[in-house]
Structure formats: structure tokens, C-alpha cells
């Protein structure tokens, strides 16, 4: 009875049309975790991977409409990097899909021309910009968790990890982490496997949920000890995928236009010791100045920054990757930081440098 119902829903004629189209066009579809994927990238793709704002969400798809009708329709608007149709175990589609284009302009064109487009059955497609959530929040991590160790574990368990930040968990009972992925798809795939992976390998029952991208979560600044350390800070115990290279010059890239001057997340402030009454308080020092001072005091040399502007996120934050070389340490520090737009390119580069220094200091003090 179930087989007869499944055949009626699946529509053998539509399945046959799909098979013929696949043979004629040599298009390859891959079934992965409840979705059928084309591209990512397709074989004839020549450009770089698309950035944020290039994906559209497609809804109200009839259950017997497949890629032979949808891909040509959406590919006519612009170059497709990827098309993902959500599928049930029965072989039906689940009524929605995602199409990722080469640029935000192509995605906008798809929304303008295909939203409300009527298909042969009379159904009208819904097409709008995808939210592309890319941040996951991991909770119930051990208090001994270190950023570099967690980053390496996440790289083993999932693909597309761009950055990790740690913060104290609720009630100081543990640690939580915000993980930034390169795409919504990468974050979605990670969300499916991380809980089970942590339980299987480490016996940890972590929590996992989507993290709002309204404001990035930066690591808390390290707490300086009341007495000077007796030995220089240790380098981070990180197993980097990239081997050390000679220092690179700071990239000179044209940043997006700035609409108004706003502050990035506050730089780390060095806590000055308590002073007796009447004494003059020492003004706070920003993270970049503090990092340089620490390195010079312990004879490690002046930190060298390699900052690369990557993209502007859908929430308006500017994303930078960094590599910081401390001459006295064998391994460079790498990661991602986010800042809000500022009045000039020079100002936003300086904010990114301070945010980077804060992460490096956190790594040194946690090591």
C-alpha cells in the first residue's frame, strides 16, 4: 500500500523526465544529508567561491518538480555555484531549495525575475534572499578548554571553520564558544554532526544552537596577574595547518564605503594596579600597545601583523583574517576578527589590529 502511494506521489513521468535530462546534459547530482546537490562548484566553474549575499531561498516548490525544471530556470539568471534541493527519504522534494550565485547582483536578479514565477502546474515560486546563518554556539564545554585546541578539534570534525572565540559559560559552570563558518551550508552540516562527534570522542554532552550574528562574540580579555610572571609567556599550543612564512606586508585593500563612524568592540584595557590616595592613575593601554610591550619586555621582538580584508557580512561587520608573527616564537598566530565600519580605511585597519592583538594576548595568557 505504501509503495503504491509513493509511486503516485513521486509521479513516474516526472522521474523519467529527470533521468533523461541528467543523461542529456551530463549534470551530476549528489545526495548528501537529506538534500540533493548540484555544483559546489560545478565542473565548468572558473571564478572564486561566492561570498555572503549570493544565496537565495526558494519556497513553494511542488513536490513533483525536480532539478530538470529548476536548475535551467535559475541558471538562466546568472552563473550558479550551487543548487540544493531538500529531499525526503521517499524521493519527494520537501518544497524548498537554495541557489547560490556568483555574486550578490545575480542573487538580486533572481529575486526580481523569479519571485512569483508560475510553473506549468500553476504553482508560483517564492524566492527571497537567504539568511545564511554562519555562526554556531557550543555550550557546556570544560573550563579547561583552550581556543587553539578547540579550533583543531572543529577542523577535524567539520569543514569551513573560519574562526572560534571562547567565553565563560552561564554561572561560570563551563565555557561556551562561538564558531564562525565560511557559509550557511558548512554551518548546517557541522550542526548535524558536532554533538555526536563530541560525545563519541570525548564523552562530552555539549549543547549546540544557532548564534545570532547581530554582534560578534569576542573572547574576554586576559586577566593580568597581580605579580609579574617569572618566565616569558609560552607560545600557543596550536597545531596549525600552515607552516611559518616570512612576514608579509600589510595588505592595502580598498574597504567598503563607510556610512558613519562607529566603534568596534572595545579593545582590551590593561588593569592598572591600585594607587594610594592622591596618586596619579596610569591611563589605560590598548591591546596592540600592551602586546608590543609584553613582547619587548621578554625579548620576543616587535609583533608583525599581516591583516587581510575578506568581506562584509550581512550584519554589516567587516571580516579580516590575520597572521601575527612574534620573532621570538616559532609559530605564528592565525585567526579571524570582525569590526564595525569606521570613518576611514586607516581607522578600520587600526581597529582590526587592536582586535587581533586582543586575541593574541588571550592565546598567550591561556597557554
C-alpha positions as CSV (number, residue, x, y, z in Angstrom):
1,X,0.0,0.0,0.0
2,X,2.9,2.4,0.9
3,X,4.7,1.6,-2.3
4,X,1.6,2.4,-4.4
5,X,1.1,5.7,-2.6
6,X,4.8,6.5,-3.0
7,X,4.6,5.9,-6.7
8,X,1.5,8.1,-7.1
9,X,3.2,10.9,-5.2
10,X,6.5,10.6,-7.0
11,X,4.9,10.8,-10.4
12,X,6.8,8.3,-12.6
13,X,6.6,10.6,-15.7
14,X,8.4,13.4,-13.8
15,X,11.1,10.9,-12.6
16,X,11.7,9.7,-16.1
17,X,12.0,13.3,-17.4
18,X,14.6,14.0,-14.7
19,X,16.6,10.9,-15.7
20,X,16.5,11.9,-19.3
21,X,17.6,15.4,-18.6
22,X,20.5,14.1,-16.5
23,X,21.7,11.9,-19.3
24,X,21.3,14.6,-22.0
25,X,23.1,17.4,-20.0
26,X,25.6,15.2,-18.1
27,X,24.7,17.2,-15.0
28,X,25.8,15.4,-11.8
29,X,23.7,15.4,-8.6
30,X,24.9,14.3,-5.2
31,X,22.7,13.1,-2.4
32,X,24.1,14.4,0.9
33,X,22.3,14.5,4.3
34,X,18.7,15.0,3.2
35,X,19.5,17.2,0.2
36,X,20.4,16.7,-3.5
37,X,23.2,19.0,-4.6
38,X,24.4,20.3,-7.9
39,X,27.7,22.1,-8.1
40,X,29.6,23.5,-5.2
41,X,31.2,24.3,-7.6
42,X,30.1,22.8,-11.0
43,X,32.7,21.3,-13.3
44,X,32.8,24.4,-15.5
45,X,33.2,26.9,-12.7
46,X,36.1,29.3,-13.2
47,X,35.8,32.0,-10.6
48,X,36.4,32.2,-6.9
49,X,33.9,30.9,-4.3
50,X,30.9,33.2,-3.8
51,X,30.9,35.4,-0.6
52,X,28.0,36.4,1.6
53,X,24.7,37.7,0.0
54,X,25.0,35.4,-3.1
55,X,22.4,32.8,-2.0
56,X,18.6,32.8,-2.4
57,X,16.0,30.7,-0.7
58,X,13.3,29.1,-2.9
59,X,10.0,28.0,-1.4
60,X,6.6,26.7,-2.6
61,X,8.1,24.1,-4.9
62,X,5.6,21.4,-5.9
63,X,6.6,18.0,-4.6
64,X,7.0,16.5,-8.1
65,X,9.2,19.3,-9.5
66,X,12.8,18.5,-9.7
67,X,16.2,19.8,-10.9
68,X,15.4,19.3,-14.6
69,X,12.9,22.2,-14.3
70,X,14.5,24.3,-11.5
71,X,18.2,24.4,-12.4
72,X,17.7,25.7,-16.0
73,X,15.3,28.3,-14.7
74,X,17.7,29.6,-12.1
75,X,20.8,29.2,-14.2
76,X,19.3,31.5,-16.8
77,X,19.6,34.4,-14.4
78,X,23.3,34.1,-13.7
79,X,26.2,31.6,-13.1
80,X,25.2,29.1,-10.4
81,X,27.8,27.9,-7.9
82,X,25.5,25.5,-6.2
83,X,21.8,24.4,-6.2
84,X,20.5,22.3,-3.3
85,X,17.0,20.7,-3.3
86,X,15.9,19.4,0.0
87,X,14.6,15.8,-0.2
88,X,12.6,13.3,1.8
89,X,13.5,9.6,2.1
90,X,10.6,8.8,-0.1
91,X,12.2,10.7,-3.1
92,X,9.9,13.7,-2.8
93,X,11.3,17.1,-2.6
94,X,10.5,18.9,0.7
95,X,9.1,22.0,-1.1
96,X,12.2,24.3,-0.8
97,X,15.7,24.7,-2.2
98,X,18.8,27.0,-2.1
99,X,20.5,28.5,-5.1
100,X,23.9,30.2,-4.7
101,X,25.1,32.6,-7.5
102,X,28.5,34.1,-8.4
103,X,27.6,37.5,-7.0
104,X,25.0,39.4,-4.9
105,X,23.9,41.1,-8.1
106,X,23.0,37.8,-9.6
107,X,21.1,36.8,-6.5
108,X,19.2,40.0,-6.5
109,X,18.3,39.5,-10.2
110,X,17.0,36.0,-9.4
111,X,14.7,37.5,-6.7
112,X,13.4,40.2,-9.1
113,X,12.7,37.9,-12.0
114,X,11.7,34.6,-10.4
115,X,9.8,35.5,-7.2
116,X,6.2,34.7,-8.0
117,X,7.1,32.9,-11.3
118,X,4.4,30.4,-12.3
119,X,5.3,26.9,-13.2
120,X,3.4,24.5,-15.5
121,X,1.3,23.3,-12.7
122,X,0.2,26.8,-11.8
123,X,2.2,27.0,-8.6
124,X,4.2,30.2,-8.0
125,X,7.7,30.1,-6.6
126,X,8.7,32.1,-3.6
127,X,12.3,33.5,-4.0
128,X,14.0,35.7,-1.4
129,X,17.5,36.3,0.0
130,X,18.8,33.5,2.2
131,X,19.6,34.5,5.8
132,X,22.8,32.4,5.5
133,X,23.4,32.0,9.2
134,X,27.1,31.1,9.7
135,X,27.6,31.1,13.5
136,X,27.1,28.2,15.9
137,X,27.2,28.5,19.7
138,X,28.7,25.5,21.5
139,X,27.9,25.2,25.2
140,X,28.8,23.1,28.2
141,X,32.5,22.9,27.3
142,X,35.0,22.2,30.0
143,X,36.5,25.2,31.8
144,X,40.0,24.0,30.8
145,X,39.1,24.4,27.1
146,X,41.6,26.4,25.1
147,X,40.9,28.2,21.8
148,X,43.7,26.6,19.8
149,X,42.8,23.1,20.9
150,X,39.1,23.6,20.2
151,X,39.9,25.1,16.8
152,X,41.9,22.0,15.8
153,X,39.1,19.7,17.0
154,X,36.5,21.6,15.0
155,X,38.7,21.4,11.9
156,X,38.8,17.7,12.3
157,X,35.0,17.3,12.8
158,X,33.7,19.9,10.2
159,X,34.7,21.9,7.1
160,X,34.7,25.6,6.5
161,X,35.7,26.8,10.0
162,X,36.8,30.5,9.8
163,X,37.2,31.4,13.5
164,X,36.4,30.5,17.1
165,X,36.0,32.6,20.2
166,X,35.6,31.5,23.8
167,X,33.7,33.0,26.7
168,X,32.7,31.9,30.2
169,X,29.5,29.8,30.3
170,X,26.4,30.7,32.3
171,X,27.0,30.8,36.0
172,X,30.7,30.1,35.5
173,X,29.9,26.4,35.2
174,X,31.7,25.9,31.9
175,X,32.8,27.5,28.7
176,X,30.9,28.3,25.6
177,X,32.3,29.0,22.1
178,X,31.0,30.8,19.0
179,X,32.2,29.2,15.8
180,X,32.1,31.1,12.5
181,X,31.8,29.1,9.3
182,X,32.5,30.1,5.7
183,X,28.9,29.5,4.6
184,X,25.5,28.6,5.9
185,X,25.8,25.2,4.3
186,X,29.1,24.5,6.1
187,X,27.5,25.6,9.4
188,X,24.4,23.4,8.7
189,X,26.5,20.4,8.0
190,X,28.5,21.0,11.2
191,X,25.3,21.3,13.2
192,X,24.3,17.8,12.2
193,X,27.4,16.1,13.4
194,X,29.1,18.1,16.3
195,X,27.0,16.9,19.2
196,X,27.5,13.2,18.4
197,X,31.2,13.8,17.5
198,X,32.0,15.4,20.9
199,X,30.1,12.7,22.7
200,X,31.8,9.8,20.8
201,X,35.3,11.1,21.0
202,X,35.4,12.9,24.4
203,X,32.3,11.7,26.2
204,X,31.1,15.3,26.4
205,X,27.4,16.3,26.2
206,X,27.7,19.7,24.6
207,X,24.8,22.0,23.6
208,X,24.6,23.4,20.2
209,X,22.4,26.2,18.7
210,X,22.5,28.9,16.0
211,X,24.2,32.1,17.2
212,X,22.7,35.4,16.3
213,X,25.1,37.4,14.1
214,X,23.9,40.8,15.3
215,X,27.2,41.3,17.1
216,X,30.2,39.1,17.1
217,X,31.3,37.5,20.3
218,X,34.9,38.2,21.1
219,X,37.0,36.5,23.7
220,X,37.2,38.0,27.1
221,X,40.5,39.8,27.7
222,X,43.0,38.0,29.8
223,X,43.2,38.9,33.5
224,X,46.7,40.2,34.3
225,X,48.2,38.6,37.4
226,X,49.0,40.9,40.4
227,X,52.7,39.9,40.3
228,X,54.8,39.9,37.1
229,X,55.3,36.4,35.7
230,X,58.6,34.8,36.4
231,X,59.0,33.4,32.9
232,X,58.0,34.7,29.4
233,X,54.6,33.7,28.1
234,X,54.5,30.4,26.3
235,X,53.5,30.2,22.6
236,X,50.0,28.8,21.9
237,X,49.9,25.0,21.8
238,X,48.3,25.0,18.4
239,X,48.7,22.6,15.6
240,X,48.5,25.0,12.6
241,X,47.8,23.8,9.1
242,X,50.0,26.5,7.6
243,X,53.8,26.4,8.1
244,X,55.5,29.7,9.2
245,X,56.4,32.1,6.4
246,X,58.5,35.3,6.3
247,X,56.4,38.3,7.4
248,X,54.2,39.8,4.8
249,X,53.4,43.5,4.3
250,X,50.1,44.8,5.4
251,X,47.6,44.4,2.5
252,X,46.4,47.6,1.0
253,X,42.9,47.0,0.0
254,X,40.1,49.4,-0.7
255,X,37.5,48.9,2.0
256,X,33.7,49.4,1.5
257,X,32.4,53.0,1.9
258,X,31.8,54.0,5.5
259,X,28.4,55.4,6.2
260,X,29.2,56.7,9.7
261,X,31.8,56.4,12.4
262,X,31.1,53.7,15.0
263,X,33.3,52.0,17.5
264,X,34.4,48.4,17.0
265,X,34.3,46.1,20.0
266,X,36.2,47.7,22.8
267,X,39.9,46.9,22.9
268,X,41.4,45.1,25.9
269,X,42.3,47.5,28.7
270,X,45.3,46.7,30.9
271,X,44.2,46.9,34.5
272,X,46.4,49.3,36.4
273,X,47.4,48.5,40.0
274,X,45.5,50.2,42.8
275,X,47.1,53.5,43.7
276,X,47.2,55.2,47.1
277,X,45.1,58.3,47.6
278,X,46.3,61.3,45.8
279,X,48.5,59.3,43.3
280,X,48.0,59.8,39.6
281,X,46.3,56.9,37.8
282,X,48.0,55.3,34.8
283,X,45.9,55.8,31.7
284,X,44.6,52.5,30.1
285,X,46.6,50.9,27.3
286,X,45.0,49.3,24.3
287,X,45.6,45.7,23.3
288,X,48.1,46.4,20.5
289,X,50.3,48.6,22.7
290,X,50.1,46.0,25.5
291,X,51.0,43.1,23.2
292,X,54.0,45.0,21.9
293,X,55.1,45.9,25.5
294,X,54.8,42.3,26.7
295,X,56.8,41.0,23.7
296,X,59.6,43.7,24.2
297,X,59.8,43.1,28.0
298,X,60.5,39.4,27.4
299,X,62.8,39.9,24.5
300,X,60.5,38.3,21.9
301,X,60.7,41.2,19.4
302,X,58.0,43.5,18.0
303,X,54.9,41.7,16.7
304,X,54.4,41.9,12.9
305,X,50.8,41.9,11.6
306,X,49.5,40.5,8.3
307,X,45.8,41.6,8.0
308,X,43.7,40.7,5.0
309,X,40.3,42.2,4.5
310,X,37.9,39.4,3.4
311,X,34.3,40.5,3.1
312,X,31.5,42.5,4.7
313,X,29.0,40.2,6.5
314,X,25.2,40.6,6.1
315,X,25.2,42.2,9.6
316,X,27.5,45.0,8.5
317,X,30.6,43.7,10.2
318,X,33.9,43.7,8.3
319,X,35.8,40.4,8.4
320,X,39.6,40.2,8.5
321,X,41.9,37.2,8.6
322,X,45.1,37.7,10.5
323,X,48.6,36.2,10.9
324,X,50.8,37.7,13.6
325,X,54.5,36.9,13.7
326,X,56.3,37.3,17.0
327,X,60.0,37.0,16.1
328,X,60.9,35.1,19.3
329,X,58.2,32.4,18.8
330,X,58.3,29.7,16.3
331,X,54.7,29.6,15.3
332,X,52.6,32.5,14.0
333,X,49.1,33.3,15.4
334,X,46.2,33.0,12.9
335,X,42.5,33.6,13.1
336,X,39.6,35.9,12.2
337,X,38.4,39.1,13.7
338,X,35.4,41.3,12.9
339,X,35.0,45.1,13.3
340,X,32.3,47.6,12.5
341,X,32.8,50.2,9.8
342,X,34.8,53.4,10.7
343,X,35.4,56.8,9.2
344,X,38.4,55.9,7.1
345,X,40.2,52.8,5.8
346,X,43.1,53.6,8.1
347,X,40.9,53.8,11.2
348,X,39.3,50.4,10.5
349,X,42.7,48.8,9.9
350,X,43.8,50.1,13.3
351,X,40.6,48.7,15.0
352,X,41.2,45.3,13.3
353,X,44.8,45.4,14.6
354,X,43.7,46.1,18.1
355,X,41.1,43.3,18.0
356,X,43.8,40.9,16.6
357,X,46.2,41.9,19.4
358,X,43.5,41.1,21.9
359,X,43.1,37.6,20.6
360,X,46.8,37.0,20.6
361,X,47.1,38.2,24.2
362,X,44.2,35.8,25.1
363,X,46.1,32.9,23.5
364,X,49.3,33.7,25.3
365,X,47.7,34.0,28.7
366,X,45.6,30.8,28.2
367,X,48.6,28.8,27.1
